Amino acid sequence: MSGQCHTQSPKLEDAGSGVPPRTVAEFFAGIGLMRLGLEQAGWRVQFANDIDPQKAAMYRANFPDAAAHFCLGDIHQIPASEIPSVTLATASFPCNDLSLAGGREGLHGENSSAFWGFVNILRNMKNRRPLLVLIENVPGFLTSRGGRDFEDAMLALNDLGYSVDPFCLDAAWFVPQSRQRIFVVGIRTPPYDSSALHDRFFESRVRPTVLADFIFSHPDINWQLRNLPEPPKGGWLLEDILEDLPPRAVEWWSAERAEYLLNQMSPRHRKIADAMIAGTAWSYGTVFRRVRNDRSMAELRTDGLAGCLRTPRGGSGRQILFRAGKGKYQVRLLTPRECARLMGAPDFKIDVPVNQALFGFGDAVCVPAVRWIGEHYLNPLLEEYHAKEAPVPQTKARVHHRQTAFA
């Protein structure tokens, strides 16, 4: 690790104002979409880390200042002394062992255990620990090992002096992609005092029933919930982000390959596809191949959203576009540019092979969702912190309205 993780001392332009500067150390930085979202909310990255050299190459191509602060390497090997003093530390750590599509080995699995590397860095920063932390992962984080992994993670942050506030966002509220994620903001607070808790009514999409039930069934965790505004209601459509490729473009599959995909559909999905083909105008859907009863099946989605972008391991993670109408149909993969648009990064520089780009975007965060967190959570919190010269009071919420749980 030595020689790769030395960073320049940050320039804290707003340090003299009394408001904590909007500075960030981002761990598991990937291609830099967490950074993009936070920058749009007025934050500045002073340190970034990822273990994947291909993601690092995309990051560096888009952020010329990466030479001064990007550390390529294993988080378990990074000395805390290499991390500059910042206000916020982010961790979008690997989901492989938490996802319902994975092996569900949990926070002690080979990949997701990297979370403990992040915790260890915070522990070793001691009196330099950031005021705030922001972690992100798949919804399966909440249910992994019967909820024990999420509980362990929250208690670990409590042990470091952070009270915690989890909430859920779906990229579909910001872009035409179904991508549910759980976020947790950790806030450095005085020691937990149950007498300071009070009930508060709240009703919001960001804390669905499954999350609210977890909160109320774990009173031993030091929670600090904030009222959050309602996120956008979406309304964007898949066709809005598609590139206008001519019918004979090389990206479109051959007639034989397209017909093979059509024949992989179940009778129910094939009926929908046939109706699209018979339509008087072009319509669009996306397809993932999945193994059902030991057979590869093509599952068609036609609600105007792309499915959740995934890393293209083994080929099954590559999302397919199905365009049909006027008695015709065409099939191709979503392009890297379309994936960038689905992640809210339409102008992201892409000069790498297709699979490398798809891997980078499939393993990233939705930019406008992160910007929403910055603008509606982190920035107001800093302003309150400055006004009160202390974190906001600890609160505990009681759900009076049952929300629909996310899968």
Secondary structure, DSSP 8 states (H G I E B T S, - for coil): -TTTS-------TTGGGSS---EEEEES-TTSHHHHHHHHTT-EEEEEEES-HHHHHHHHHH-TTHHHHEEES-GGG--GGGS---SEEEE----TTTSTTS---GGGSTTTTHHHHHHHHHHHHGGG--SEEEEEE-THHHHGGGGHHHHHHHHHHHHTTEEEEEEEEEGGGTSSB--EEEEEEEEE-SS--GGG----EE--TTS-HHHHHHHHT-TTS-B--------------GGGG-----TT-TTS--HHHHHHHHHTB-HHHHHHHHHHHHSSS-EEEEEEEEEETTEEEEEEE-SS-B------GGGTT--EEEEEETTEEEEEE--HHHHHHHTT-TT----S-HHHHHHHHHTS--HHHHHHHIIIIIHHHHHHHHHHTS-------EESS------
